Amino acid sequence: MQSPLARRLVALAVMLLAAVFEVGGDALIRAGLRGRGWLSCAIGAGILAAYGLVINLIPMDFSKLFGSYVAFFAIVSITAGRIAFREPLHASTWVGLGVILIGSAIVQFSAVP
């Protein structure tokens, strides 16, 4: 049996992996629609299916899981947008990311069961 800390660390790692799958799948579909071809779209769709499987391995209430996961998704998507698509990061992006992270922390750490 795992300790509570070990379970939390595993959940965080799985959320990060799921975010990479979701953003990667979306990025492949986007690239496919913008000239890389339908094979990229098909691979992206498969990766998105893997994201759905991976994220749901975490034994957590659905609303708390996705309320927490959205922070990982936001960080990975902004990073991917900057690196893969060379998108600039405006001040509003940083403010929005901060709001998402605060909201996600409220969902994850609220004392209400």
N, C-alpha and C positions, 0 to 999 in steps of 0.2 A: 504494500500500500504506500502511495506517495504522500509526502508531506504537503501541507497546503501551499508552501512556497514553491515546491517542485511542480505542483499542478498549475499554479499561476504562471510560472516560467514556460511550461510547455504550452499553455494556452496563448501566451504572448508570441511564442515562436510560430505556432500554427496560424495565428492572425497575420503575422508578417508574411509567411509563406502564401497564405490565401490572397493577401493584397498584391503580392508579386504576380501570382497567377491571374488575378482579375485585371490588373493594369496591363500585364503582358498580353493577355488575350484580346483586350480592347485595342491595344496598340497594333497588334497584328491585323485585326479587322480593319482598323483605320488605314494602315499602310496598304492593305489589299484593295480597299476601295479607292485609294489614291494612286493606283498604278502598279502595285506589286502583284496583282492577280487574285483570282478566287481561291487559289491554294492557301494563300496567307489568311484569307477569311475563314476557310475551313479549319485550319490549324488553330486560329484564334478562338473559334467556337468550341473546339475540343478543350482548349486550355480553360475557357470560361466554365465549361462543365466540371473540370477538375477543381476549379476554385469552389464551386458549389458543394462538391463532396468534401473538400478539405475543411472549409469553414464549419461545416455542420458536424465535424468530428468532436468539436469542443462541447463538453457536457455542461451547458450553461443555458439559462432561460433565453429564448429567442430574442426578445426585445433588449435585454442587457447585452447579449452577445453582439448584436449588430449596432447597438448604440456605442459600444466600445470599439468595435472593428472599424467603424467609419474613420476614426483617427488614423489608423494604419493605412487605410485606403487613401486618405487625403495626402498624407506624407509621401507615400509611394507614387501617387499620381502626379503630384507637383514635381517631384524629383524626375520622374520619367518624362514629363512634359519639357522640362528644362534640358535634360540630357539627350533624349531621343529625338525630340521635335524642335529643339533649340528655341523654346518659347521663353520670352523674358518673364522675370518675376517682378511684378509691380507691388507697390506698397499695399494695395488692396488685397493682393493674394496673401501676403503675410498676415494682415488683419483677419481675413476670412479663415485662414488656417488656425490662428489663435482662438477664434470663436469656436471652431470645430473641436479643437483639443480641449477647451474648457467644457464644452457641452458633453463631450465623450467622457471626460473625467467625472462629471456630475452623474451621468448614467451609471458608470462603473462603480463608483465609490459611495453612492447614496446609501443611507442607512435604512431606507424603506425596503422591506423584503419584497 
